[in-house]
Amino acid sequence: MTARRARLIAVDGVNSRALVASAQKIATQSGAARGISRWDASGLFEQLLVADDVSTVSPRLLLLLYAADLAFRLRWEIEPVLAEGRHVVAAPYVETAVAFGRACGLERKWLNNLFRFARKPSARHVVRTAAGAARSSAGFVEFACAQLERRDRRLARDLASRTRKHFSAR
């Protein structure tokens, strides 16, 4: 009997409900039922919610926080599961953040450099659904849009839809 090779399966998209449902389905099918890594594992975004002053929140800051959270997830959730020889599903992973950054007008080169540390996934899945409602407790795109809307309504108005379009362009 040969040991199976551990796989990192990335699930990306703009609608957190659909993203989580898809990740759970993929995790069950792949044998990674207990191996799902979700955004804000580090609690960084939760801390941002309790901050009273959101005047300094920008797309770049949100992406830097996402990168820090992803580094935490890799170190404490993803790499240990892979080291045990088990599959892990990361929902969302890098492409969600890159699509959000591109929708905000950030350069692909900057985004690629920001996430250069991230392990390449063995498989990628994009959940192609309409964006979810902007709620602070939802997924990364919804959270980021809600934070930016508190600062600048014009900036956040169609950001989730523009993020979704970046998945279609790839």
Order of alpha helices (4+ residues) and beta strands (2+ residues): beta-alpha-beta-alpha-alpha-alpha-beta-alpha-alpha-beta-alpha-alpha-alpha
